[in-house]
Amino acid sequence: MENQILIAFLLSILAGLSTTIGSAIAFFIRKFKPIYLYLGMGFSAGVMIFISFMELLSLSIAKIGLSYALIAFFSGIFVIYLIDIIVPHTYEKEKGNHNSNLKRLGLFVALGIAIHNFPEGFAVFFSSLVEIKLGLLIAVAIALHNIPEGIAVALPIYYATKSKAKAFYFSFLSGIAEPIGAFLGYFILFPFITQFILYLILSAVAGIMIFISFDELLPFALKSRRRHTVILGVLFGMLVAALSLFLIR
């Protein structure tokens, strides 16, 4: 069990710090095509949606019953919805070209992403406690959508300060919130964990991932003019998740 807890923490760290991959892309790839980001977001949404309904929620229903599982599922949606209302974050560029505006934009996006990353770290950690391979799938999906978040943080700060170090630092801080969420979940909830509570948490995690997919990933991905290509990315993400779950059975 101790090894499983350690792996769960490592997966949450890797998923969170993928924001730094985004900052590296922002610095070193001059001809990066936006469609790659849109496809990545669509793929991530496909993985999350499929796993949430076909694995997390269905498993919880089988273990604790439909009523408890659905209450936890919609509670997870409600919690992440409140976080999104209280601390929104955006990828849109702020009007104006002043350095102070750009820097402020980057800092606000970093803060918003950091707060949103708390429940994502929670999701990776507790899913990994049920099954490491399931936690790995969720970690990969979250890591994919953290990459454009790293770009969204790094670019405005870099252009405002001309400092790659500062841009990378704030991108790192926004991502480190994810393993912090896992640590808090462990120290606050783990002493009280029973099988029943664990499956309640899984249902709530499914709700959180569904909200992230429909509120953040899909709207961002569908900004692309090549919407059919993005939808293929979503379907491919579902297919990959389905094959992965089939292979680990």
C-alpha positions in Angstrom: 0.0 0.0 0.0 2.9 2.4 0.8 4.3 1.8 -2.7 0.9 2.6 -4.2 0.7 5.8 -2.3 4.1 6.8 -3.4 3.3 6.1 -7.1 0.0 8.1 -6.7 2.0 11.1 -5.5 4.5 10.7 -8.3 1.8 10.6 -10.9 0.2 13.8 -9.5 3.6 15.5 -9.6 4.2 14.5 -13.3 0.7 15.6 -14.3 1.1 18.9 -12.6 4.6 19.8 -13.8 3.6 19.2 -17.4 2.9 22.9 -17.4 6.6 23.4 -17.7 6.5 21.4 -21.0 4.1 24.1 -22.2 6.5 26.9 -21.2 9.4 25.1 -23.1 7.2 24.9 -26.2 6.4 28.6 -25.9 10.2 29.4 -25.8 11.7 27.1 -28.3 9.2 26.2 -31.0 8.8 29.1 -33.3 6.5 27.5 -35.9 4.2 25.6 -33.5 0.8 25.1 -35.1 -2.2 25.9 -33.0 -4.1 22.9 -34.3 -1.7 20.7 -32.3 -3.0 22.3 -29.1 -6.6 22.0 -30.2 -6.1 18.3 -31.0 -4.3 17.7 -27.7 -7.2 19.3 -25.8 -9.7 17.3 -27.7 -7.8 14.1 -27.2 -7.5 14.8 -23.4 -11.3 15.6 -23.2 -12.0 12.3 -25.0 -9.9 10.3 -22.5 -11.5 12.1 -19.5 -15.1 11.7 -20.7 -14.7 8.0 -21.5 -12.9 7.1 -18.3 -15.3 9.2 -16.2 -18.4 7.4 -17.4 -17.2 4.0 -18.3 -14.8 3.4 -15.4 -15.0 5.8 -12.5 -18.8 6.3 -12.3 -19.7 2.8 -13.4 -17.4 1.3 -10.9 -18.7 3.5 -8.1 -22.3 2.6 -9.0 -21.4 -1.1 -8.8 -19.8 -0.8 -5.4 -22.0 1.8 -3.6 -25.2 2.0 -5.6 -26.7 4.4 -8.1 -28.0 7.0 -5.6 -24.8 7.5 -3.6 -22.7 7.5 -6.8 -24.8 10.1 -8.5 -25.0 12.4 -5.5 -21.2 12.3 -5.3 -20.9 12.8 -9.1 -23.0 16.0 -9.1 -21.3 17.2 -5.9 -18.0 17.0 -7.7 -19.4 19.0 -10.6 -20.8 21.6 -8.2 -17.6 22.0 -6.3 -15.4 22.6 -9.4 -18.2 24.9 -10.8 -17.9 27.1 -7.7 -14.2 27.2 -8.0 -14.5 28.2 -11.6 -17.0 31.0 -10.8 -15.0 32.3 -7.8 -11.5 32.1 -9.5 -12.0 32.0 -13.3 -9.0 31.6 -15.6 -8.8 32.3 -19.3 -6.5 31.8 -22.3 -7.6 34.9 -24.1 -5.2 37.8 -24.6 -5.8 41.0 -22.8 -6.3 44.0 -25.0 -3.4 46.4 -25.2 0.3 45.7 -25.6 1.6 47.3 -22.4 4.1 45.1 -20.6 2.3 45.7 -17.3 -1.0 44.4 -18.8 0.8 41.3 -20.2 2.5 40.5 -16.9 -0.7 41.0 -14.9 -2.5 38.7 -17.4 0.1 36.0 -17.0 0.0 36.2 -13.2 -3.8 36.1 -13.0 -3.9 33.1 -15.4 -1.2 31.4 -13.2 -3.2 31.9 -10.1 -6.4 30.7 -11.7 -4.7 27.6 -13.1 -3.1 26.9 -9.7 -6.4 26.9 -7.9 -8.1 24.8 -10.6 -5.2 22.3 -10.4 -5.9 21.4 -6.8 -8.8 19.1 -7.5 -7.0 17.6 -10.5 -4.1 16.5 -8.2 -6.8 15.1 -5.9 -8.3 13.2 -8.9 -5.0 11.6 -10.0 -4.1 10.6 -6.4 -7.3 8.9 -5.4 -7.8 7.2 -8.8 -4.3 5.7 -8.4 -5.2 4.3 -5.0 -8.0 2.3 -6.6 -5.8 1.1 -9.5 -2.4 2.4 -10.6 -3.1 1.9 -14.3 -6.3 3.9 -14.0 -4.5 6.7 -12.2 -1.9 6.7 -15.0 -4.5 7.2 -17.7 -6.0 10.1 -15.8 -2.6 11.6 -15.2 -1.8 11.4 -18.9 -5.1 13.1 -19.8 -4.5 15.9 -17.3 -0.9 16.3 -18.4 -2.0 16.8 -22.0 -4.3 19.7 -21.1 -1.8 21.2 -18.7 0.6 21.8 -21.6 -1.4 24.7 -23.2 -2.0 26.0 -19.6 1.8 26.3 -19.3 1.9 28.2 -22.6 -0.9 30.5 -21.4 1.1 31.4 -18.3 4.6 31.6 -19.8 4.0 33.7 -23.0 2.6 36.9 -21.5 5.1 36.9 -18.6 8.0 36.3 -21.1 7.0 39.1 -23.4 6.5 41.5 -20.5 9.7 40.7 -18.7 11.9 39.3 -21.4 12.9 36.7 -18.8 12.6 33.0 -19.6 13.4 32.2 -16.0 10.5 34.2 -14.6 8.1 32.8 -17.2 9.2 29.2 -16.4 9.0 29.9 -12.7 5.4 31.0 -12.7 4.5 28.2 -15.1 6.1 25.8 -12.6 4.2 27.3 -9.6 0.9 26.9 -11.4 1.6 23.3 -12.0 3.0 22.4 -8.5 -0.5 23.1 -7.1 -1.5 19.7 -8.5 0.7 17.6 -6.2 -0.1 20.0 -3.4 -3.8 19.1 -3.9 -2.8 15.4 -3.7 -0.8 16.0 -0.5 -3.7 17.9 1.1 -6.1 15.1 0.0 -3.9 12.5 1.6 -3.3 14.3 4.9 -6.9 15.5 5.4 -8.9 12.6 4.0 -6.7 9.5 4.0 -7.0 8.7 7.7 -10.8 8.5 7.3 -10.8 6.6 4.1 -13.0 3.5 3.9 -14.0 1.6 0.8 -17.3 3.4 0.7 -15.7 6.9 1.0 -13.1 6.0 -1.6 -15.8 5.1 -4.2 -17.7 8.3 -3.3 -14.5 10.2 -4.1 -14.2 8.4 -7.4 -17.7 9.5 -8.4 -16.8 13.1 -7.4 -13.6 12.8 -9.4 -15.7 11.7 -12.4 -17.9 14.8 -12.0 -14.8 17.1 -11.8 -13.3 15.6 -15.0 -16.6 15.9 -16.9 -16.9 19.6 -15.9 -13.3 20.3 -16.9 -13.9 18.6 -20.3 -17.1 20.4 -21.1 -16.2 23.8 -19.6 -12.6 24.1 -20.5 -11.1 21.5 -22.9 -13.9 21.2 -25.5 -14.7 25.0 -25.8 -10.9 25.7 -26.2 -10.5 22.9 -28.8 -13.5 23.9 -30.8 -12.1 27.4 -31.3 -10.2 25.8 -34.2 -11.7 26.3 -37.7 -11.0 22.6 -38.3 -13.7 21.4 -36.0 -14.1 18.0 -37.6 -10.4 17.4 -37.0 -10.8 18.3 -33.4 -13.8 15.9 -33.0 -11.6 13.1 -34.5 -9.1 14.0 -31.7 -11.9 13.5 -29.1 -13.0 10.2 -30.6 -9.4 9.0 -30.9 -8.9 9.9 -27.2 -12.0 7.8 -26.3 -10.6 4.9 -28.5 -7.2 5.1 -26.8 -8.9 5.1 -23.3 -11.1 2.2 -24.3 -8.2 0.1 -25.6 -6.1 0.9 -22.5 -8.9 -0.2 -20.2 -9.4 -3.4 -22.3 -5.6 -4.2 -22.1 -5.4 -3.8 -18.3 -8.3 -6.1 -17.6 
